[in-house]
Amino acid sequence: MKFLIDFFPIILFFIAYKTYDIYVATVVAIVASLLQVAYSWFKYKHVDKMTWITLGLLVFFGGLTLIFQDETFIKWKPTVLNGLFAIAFLGSQFIGEKSIIERMLGSSITLPKVIWGRLNLSWVAFFVVSGILNLYVVYNFSTDTWVNFKLFGMMGLTLIFMLAQGAYLMRHIKNNEAQSEES
């Protein structure tokens, strides 16, 4: 259910774009994101930082898109969001005792510090590559292609990356289990 709630604005953006245009889709995405935040607040009395950041960027870039009637602004939002995530993950590598990825997954799995570092840096690289890919599509393809890439391409790349992370983690989890059994 949370998965559907998280992708609710993107899916509605896609449908509105295919039915109307980029400007209607932008309004729909902003309204859907506001509803997403309201739902989270009323259901859980909490809204994730990522959801707030995404909403803020969407309102800012979506607002600029609507005010100036220039779709370039909304197309830049994924790159800026990925850039902010890359900076946050990279910063967590050096600030604090645990990286963001270790804080997210550390209660579920135990890994050596060096593996947490590699995992965190791989997310930094993923966010940078995703941001660059978004800009490549923005400036080299039509808006229609960008909308398809935003929904299907980015989601597919994220899924593939997460599966690769899972395979990487499984290798190290097995090594940790073997070492624990030897002790």
C-alpha positions in Angstrom: 0.0 0.0 0.0 2.8 2.4 0.9 4.4 1.7 -2.5 1.2 2.9 -4.2 1.0 6.0 -2.0 4.6 6.9 -2.8 4.0 6.6 -6.6 0.5 8.1 -6.5 1.7 11.6 -7.7 4.0 10.2 -10.5 1.3 7.9 -11.8 -1.3 10.7 -11.8 1.2 13.0 -13.5 1.7 10.4 -16.2 -2.1 9.9 -16.8 -2.8 13.7 -16.8 0.1 14.3 -19.2 -1.2 11.5 -21.6 -4.8 12.8 -21.3 -4.1 16.6 -21.4 -0.6 18.2 -21.4 2.4 19.0 -19.2 0.8 21.9 -17.5 -2.3 20.1 -16.4 0.0 17.2 -15.4 2.1 19.5 -13.3 -1.0 20.8 -11.4 -2.2 17.2 -10.9 1.2 16.2 -9.5 1.2 19.1 -7.1 -2.3 18.4 -5.8 -1.6 14.7 -5.6 1.6 15.4 -3.6 -0.3 17.6 -1.2 -2.9 14.8 -0.8 -0.1 12.4 -0.2 1.3 14.5 2.6 -2.1 15.0 4.1 -2.8 11.3 4.0 0.5 10.5 5.7 -0.1 13.1 8.4 -3.7 12.0 9.2 -2.9 8.3 9.0 0.5 8.2 10.8 0.9 11.7 12.3 4.2 11.8 10.6 5.5 12.8 7.1 8.9 11.5 5.9 11.6 14.1 5.2 11.9 12.7 1.7 8.2 13.3 1.1 8.5 16.9 2.3 11.6 17.6 0.2 9.9 16.1 -2.9 6.8 18.2 -2.3 8.8 21.4 -1.8 10.7 20.8 -5.0 7.5 19.9 -6.9 5.8 23.1 -5.7 8.8 25.2 -6.5 9.6 23.8 -10.0 6.0 23.1 -10.8 5.1 26.6 -9.8 7.8 28.0 -12.1 6.6 25.8 -14.9 3.1 27.1 -14.5 4.0 30.8 -14.0 6.4 31.0 -17.0 4.6 28.3 -19.1 8.0 26.6 -19.6 8.1 22.8 -19.1 11.9 22.9 -18.6 11.5 23.7 -14.9 9.5 20.6 -14.1 11.9 18.5 -16.1 14.8 19.7 -13.9 13.1 18.6 -10.7 14.3 14.9 -10.8 17.8 16.0 -11.4 17.8 18.5 -8.5 16.2 15.9 -6.2 18.8 13.3 -7.2 21.5 15.8 -6.6 20.2 16.6 -3.1 20.1 12.9 -2.3 23.6 12.4 -3.6 24.9 15.3 -1.4 23.0 14.0 1.6 24.3 10.4 1.2 27.9 11.6 0.5 27.8 14.0 3.5 26.6 11.2 5.7 29.7 9.2 4.7 31.8 11.8 6.6 29.4 13.3 9.2 28.0 11.3 12.0 28.7 7.7 13.1 26.5 6.0 10.5 25.9 6.7 6.8 22.3 7.2 5.7 22.1 3.7 4.2 23.4 2.2 7.4 20.7 4.1 9.4 18.1 2.9 7.0 19.1 -0.8 6.9 21.3 -1.3 10.0 18.5 -2.5 12.2 17.8 -5.3 9.7 21.2 -6.5 8.7 24.8 -6.4 10.1 27.6 -5.5 7.9 31.2 -4.4 8.3 31.7 -0.6 8.3 33.6 -0.8 5.0 30.7 -2.5 3.3 28.3 0.1 4.6 30.6 2.7 3.1 30.7 1.1 -0.3 26.9 0.6 -0.3 26.4 4.3 0.6 28.8 5.5 -2.1 27.1 3.3 -4.6 23.8 5.2 -3.9 25.7 8.5 -4.3 26.8 7.3 -7.7 23.3 6.1 -8.6 21.8 9.4 -7.7 24.4 11.3 -9.8 24.0 9.0 -12.8 20.2 9.3 -12.5 20.3 13.1 -12.5 22.6 13.2 -15.5 20.5 10.7 -17.4 17.4 12.8 -16.7 19.1 15.9 -18.1 20.3 13.9 -21.1 16.7 12.9 -21.9 15.4 16.4 -21.2 17.7 18.0 -23.7 17.9 15.3 -26.4 14.3 14.0 -26.6 10.7 15.1 -26.7 8.6 15.9 -23.7 6.6 12.7 -24.4 9.8 10.6 -24.2 10.9 12.4 -21.0 7.5 11.6 -19.3 7.8 7.9 -20.3 11.4 7.9 -19.1 10.5 9.6 -15.8 7.9 6.9 -15.0 9.2 3.7 -16.7 12.9 4.4 -17.2 13.7 5.8 -13.8 11.6 3.2 -12.0 13.2 0.4 -14.0 16.7 1.7 -13.3 15.9 2.0 -9.6 14.6 -1.5 -9.5 17.6 -2.9 -11.3 19.9 -1.0 -9.0 18.1 -2.2 -5.9 18.3 -5.8 -7.2 22.0 -5.4 -7.7 22.3 -4.0 -4.2 20.4 -7.0 -2.9 22.8 -9.4 -4.7 25.8 -7.5 -3.3 24.3 -7.6 0.2 23.5 -11.3 0.0 27.1 -12.1 -0.7 28.2 -10.2 2.4 25.4 -11.4 4.6 26.4 -15.0 3.8 30.0 -14.2 4.6 28.9 -12.7 8.0 26.8 -15.8 8.8 29.7 -18.1 7.9 32.0 -16.1 10.2 29.5 -16.1 13.0 29.1 -19.9 12.7 32.9 -20.4 12.9 33.2 -18.4 16.1 
